[in-house]
Amino acid sequence: MAALGKLLRNRRAGEAGLAWHAPNLTGPETLRVTSPDFEHEATMPSAHAGKRSGGRNTSPALTWTGTPAGTAQLLLVVEDPDVPLPRPFVHGVFLLDAALTDVARGALDQDGATPGVRVLRSGKGRGYLGADPIRGHGPHRYAFQLFALAGPITAVRGGADPAAAKPRAVLDAAGGVLARGRIDGRYENP
């Protein structure tokens, strides 16, 4: 697999494809998102990697400040813009109660048992998918993007429930961004 990673080393989806750059998700960058598990742009601990990469597939703890008055819901999107695909890979989409100011380690995992956290689909399955870059492809960024929405996402295109919808359909249904913030972690499989 390392040989494949080296062959694809220069192929990356790119920053421009992230939810962060979607026209319907633009807004003031006034949310401050942090994690006790890693610093912005630093390497994430292996516990937050996928099992195939030696991790436990456990979502990191996140905290944030600056949620504006009038926020109806928070949308959290985790994407890898360094995957060798046409678009960033979605590692998780979550709808959070507006009153939350943090999520504990493991709160974004597929069981969805955390109060105030609605676990939606990811690019493959449901819930948080840990970092799992192709061996030899180089470091990958994992963008944890948080959006404060003026209105909740209750349905997506065609009236479908967000829990049954593909991640991109949920992102397309979002709008009215009052604030946003982001923290990026890095991970590499040598």
C-alpha positions as CSV (number, residue, x, y, z in Angstrom):
1,M,0.0,0.0,0.0
2,A,3.0,2.3,0.6
3,A,3.9,2.1,-3.1
4,L,0.4,3.2,-4.1
5,G,0.6,6.1,-1.6
6,K,3.9,7.3,-3.1
7,L,2.4,7.1,-6.6
8,L,-0.5,9.2,-5.6
9,R,1.5,11.6,-3.4
10,N,0.8,14.6,-5.6
11,R,-2.9,13.9,-5.9
12,R,-5.1,15.7,-3.3
13,A,-8.7,16.8,-3.3
14,G,-7.6,20.3,-2.0
15,E,-8.7,22.9,0.5
16,A,-11.2,24.5,-1.9
17,G,-13.5,21.5,-1.8
18,L,-14.0,21.7,2.0
19,A,-17.4,22.6,3.4
20,W,-15.6,25.7,4.8
21,H,-15.5,27.1,1.3
22,A,-19.1,26.3,0.3
23,P,-21.0,29.5,-0.6
24,N,-23.9,28.6,1.7
25,L,-21.6,28.0,4.7
26,T,-19.7,31.3,4.6
27,G,-19.9,33.5,7.6
28,P,-17.8,35.4,10.2
29,E,-15.0,33.4,11.6
30,T,-15.8,34.2,15.3
31,L,-16.1,30.7,16.8
32,R,-12.9,29.6,18.5
33,V,-12.6,25.8,18.3
34,T,-9.9,24.0,20.3
35,S,-9.1,20.5,21.5
36,P,-7.3,19.2,24.6
37,D,-6.2,16.3,22.4
38,F,-4.1,18.3,19.8
39,E,-3.2,21.8,18.8
40,H,-4.3,23.4,15.5
41,E,-2.2,22.0,12.7
42,A,-0.4,19.5,15.0
43,T,-0.4,15.7,14.8
44,M,-3.4,14.0,16.3
45,P,-2.8,11.2,18.7
46,S,-3.1,7.7,17.2
47,A,-6.3,7.0,19.3
48,H,-8.1,9.3,16.9
49,A,-7.0,7.3,13.8
50,G,-8.9,4.5,12.2
51,K,-8.3,0.9,13.4
52,R,-6.5,0.0,10.1
53,S,-4.0,2.8,11.0
54,G,-3.4,1.5,14.5
55,G,-5.9,3.7,16.2
56,R,-9.1,3.2,18.1
57,N,-11.4,5.3,15.9
58,T,-12.2,7.6,18.8
59,S,-13.4,11.1,18.1
60,P,-11.3,13.8,19.8
61,A,-12.7,16.1,22.5
62,L,-13.6,19.6,21.1
63,T,-14.5,22.8,22.8
64,W,-15.6,26.1,21.4
65,T,-16.5,29.7,22.4
66,G,-18.3,32.5,20.6
67,T,-21.6,30.9,19.7
68,P,-23.7,34.0,18.9
69,A,-27.2,34.7,20.2
70,G,-29.8,33.4,17.8
71,T,-28.0,30.2,17.0
72,A,-30.6,27.5,16.4
73,Q,-28.2,24.6,15.8
74,L,-24.5,23.8,15.3
75,L,-23.2,21.8,12.3
76,L,-19.9,20.0,12.7
77,V,-18.2,18.6,9.6
78,V,-15.0,16.6,9.6
79,E,-13.2,16.3,6.3
80,D,-9.8,15.2,4.8
81,P,-8.8,17.6,2.0
82,D,-5.6,15.6,1.3
83,V,-7.3,12.4,0.1
84,P,-6.4,11.5,-3.5
85,L,-10.0,11.9,-4.7
86,P,-11.9,14.6,-6.6
87,R,-13.5,15.9,-3.3
88,P,-12.4,15.9,0.3
89,F,-13.5,12.7,2.2
90,V,-16.2,13.2,4.8
91,H,-15.1,11.7,8.2
92,G,-18.3,12.8,9.9
93,V,-21.3,15.1,9.9
94,F,-23.1,16.0,13.2
95,L,-25.9,18.2,14.3
96,L,-25.4,19.7,17.8
97,D,-27.7,21.5,20.2
98,A,-26.9,25.2,20.1
99,A,-26.4,25.3,23.9
100,L,-23.4,22.9,23.7
101,T,-19.9,24.4,24.2
102,D,-18.0,21.1,23.9
103,V,-18.1,17.4,23.0
104,A,-16.2,14.8,25.0
105,R,-13.7,12.4,23.6
106,G,-15.8,9.6,21.9
107,A,-19.0,11.7,21.7
108,L,-19.1,11.6,17.9
109,D,-18.7,7.9,17.6
110,Q,-21.4,5.9,15.7
111,D,-23.5,4.9,18.7
112,G,-24.8,8.4,19.0
113,A,-25.6,8.2,22.7
114,T,-24.4,11.6,23.7
115,P,-27.2,14.1,24.7
116,G,-27.4,17.0,22.3
117,V,-25.3,15.3,19.5
118,R,-27.1,13.9,16.5
119,V,-24.7,11.6,14.6
120,L,-25.3,11.5,10.8
121,R,-23.7,9.6,8.0
122,S,-20.0,10.0,7.0
123,G,-18.4,9.1,3.7
124,K,-18.5,5.4,4.8
125,G,-21.0,4.4,7.5
126,R,-22.2,6.5,10.4
127,G,-20.4,8.6,12.9
128,Y,-16.8,9.6,13.3
129,L,-14.3,7.9,11.0
130,G,-10.7,8.2,12.3
131,A,-7.8,9.3,10.3
132,D,-6.7,6.6,7.9
133,P,-4.5,8.0,5.1
134,I,-3.0,5.7,2.5
135,R,0.5,4.5,3.7
136,G,3.2,6.6,2.0
137,H,0.9,9.3,0.8
138,G,2.3,11.9,3.2
139,P,0.5,13.8,6.0
140,H,-3.2,14.4,5.8
141,R,-5.2,17.3,7.4
142,Y,-8.4,16.6,9.2
143,A,-10.5,19.8,9.3
144,F,-13.0,19.9,12.2
145,Q,-15.3,22.7,10.9
146,L,-18.1,24.1,13.2
147,F,-20.9,26.3,11.9
148,A,-23.5,28.2,14.0
149,L,-26.7,28.1,12.0
150,A,-29.6,30.6,12.3
151,G,-32.1,27.8,11.5
152,P,-32.0,24.1,12.1
153,I,-31.5,21.5,9.4
154,T,-34.7,19.4,9.7
155,A,-34.9,18.1,6.1
156,V,-32.7,17.9,3.1
157,R,-33.5,17.9,-0.7
158,G,-36.7,15.9,-1.3
159,G,-37.8,16.2,2.3
160,A,-35.5,13.4,3.6
161,D,-34.5,13.2,7.2
162,P,-30.8,14.4,7.6
163,A,-30.0,11.1,9.4
164,A,-30.8,9.2,6.2
165,A,-29.1,11.6,3.8
166,K,-25.7,11.6,2.3
167,P,-23.3,14.1,3.8
168,R,-23.2,16.4,0.8
169,A,-27.0,16.7,0.9
170,V,-26.9,17.7,4.5
171,L,-24.2,20.4,3.8
172,D,-26.3,21.7,0.9
173,A,-29.3,22.1,3.2
174,A,-27.4,24.2,5.6
175,G,-27.5,28.0,5.5
176,G,-27.8,31.2,7.5
177,V,-24.3,30.8,9.1
178,L,-24.0,33.2,12.0
179,A,-20.4,32.2,12.9
180,R,-17.9,29.5,12.1
181,G,-14.6,28.2,13.4
182,R,-12.2,25.4,12.7
183,I,-9.3,23.3,14.0
184,D,-7.2,21.1,11.8
185,G,-5.3,18.0,13.0
186,R,-2.7,16.1,11.0
187,Y,-2.0,12.4,10.7
188,E,0.3,10.3,8.5
189,N,0.8,6.6,7.8
190,P,4.5,6.3,6.8
